[in-house]
Amino acid sequence: SDPLRERLANRGIELICPHKSNRVKPPTQDGRKLRRYSRRWKVERSIAWLGNFRRLIVRWERQIRCYRAFFHAACMLITLWQF
């Protein structure tokens, strides 16, 4: 809603989400920023794929080096599965 957008703007927060398709008032957002919103699903999908690796979710490793190694291995496996 427009009042919510105004309250967020007063706090310095930029809301980037599409208006309802049946909105009567003219849109208040620029289309360029909405294109960024439309590509957001790719990031969310990738994070969801990383959630399939229990070792990354639970994080048993105490050292960041080991965790980072498993993170990179998971990313490589995801990339290989896509091809």
C-alpha positions in Angstrom: 0.0 0.0 0.0 1.1 3.6 -0.6 1.1 4.6 3.1 3.4 1.7 3.9 5.7 2.7 1.1 5.8 6.2 2.4 6.6 5.1 6.0 9.4 3.0 4.7 10.7 5.8 2.5 10.8 8.1 5.5 13.1 5.6 7.3 15.3 5.4 4.2 14.2 2.0 3.1 13.5 1.5 -0.6 10.7 -1.0 -1.1 11.1 -3.0 -4.4 8.0 -5.1 -5.0 5.5 -5.0 -7.8 2.1 -3.4 -7.4 -1.1 -5.5 -7.6 -2.1 -6.2 -11.2 -5.5 -4.5 -10.6 -4.2 -1.3 -9.1 -6.3 1.7 -10.0 -3.7 4.4 -9.1 -0.7 4.9 -11.4 2.4 3.0 -10.4 4.9 4.7 -8.1 7.9 2.6 -9.0 10.4 2.7 -11.8 10.4 -0.4 -14.1 14.2 -0.8 -13.9 14.1 -1.6 -10.2 11.3 -4.1 -10.7 13.5 -6.0 -13.2 15.9 -6.6 -10.3 13.0 -8.0 -8.3 12.1 -10.3 -11.2 15.6 -11.9 -11.2 15.5 -12.5 -7.4 14.1 -16.0 -7.8 17.5 -17.2 -9.1 19.2 -16.2 -5.9 16.5 -17.7 -3.7 16.5 -20.9 -5.8 20.3 -21.2 -5.4 20.0 -20.8 -1.6 17.3 -23.4 -1.5 19.6 -25.8 -3.3 22.3 -25.2 -0.8 19.8 -26.1 1.9 19.8 -29.6 0.6 23.3 -30.1 2.0 22.8 -30.9 5.6 26.4 -30.3 6.5 26.0 -26.7 5.5 22.8 -26.2 7.4 23.9 -27.8 10.7 27.5 -26.6 10.5 29.5 -29.1 12.6 32.8 -27.5 11.5 34.5 -25.2 14.0 36.9 -23.7 11.5 35.7 -21.4 8.7 38.2 -23.0 6.3 36.5 -26.4 6.6 33.0 -24.9 6.3 34.1 -22.8 3.2 35.5 -25.9 1.6 32.2 -27.8 2.0 30.4 -24.7 0.7 32.5 -24.7 -2.4 32.1 -28.4 -2.9 28.3 -28.0 -2.6 28.4 -25.2 -5.2 30.4 -27.3 -7.6 28.0 -30.2 -7.2 25.0 -28.0 -7.9 26.8 -26.6 -11.0 27.6 -30.1 -12.2 24.0 -31.2 -11.7 22.8 -28.4 -13.9 24.8 -29.6 -16.9 
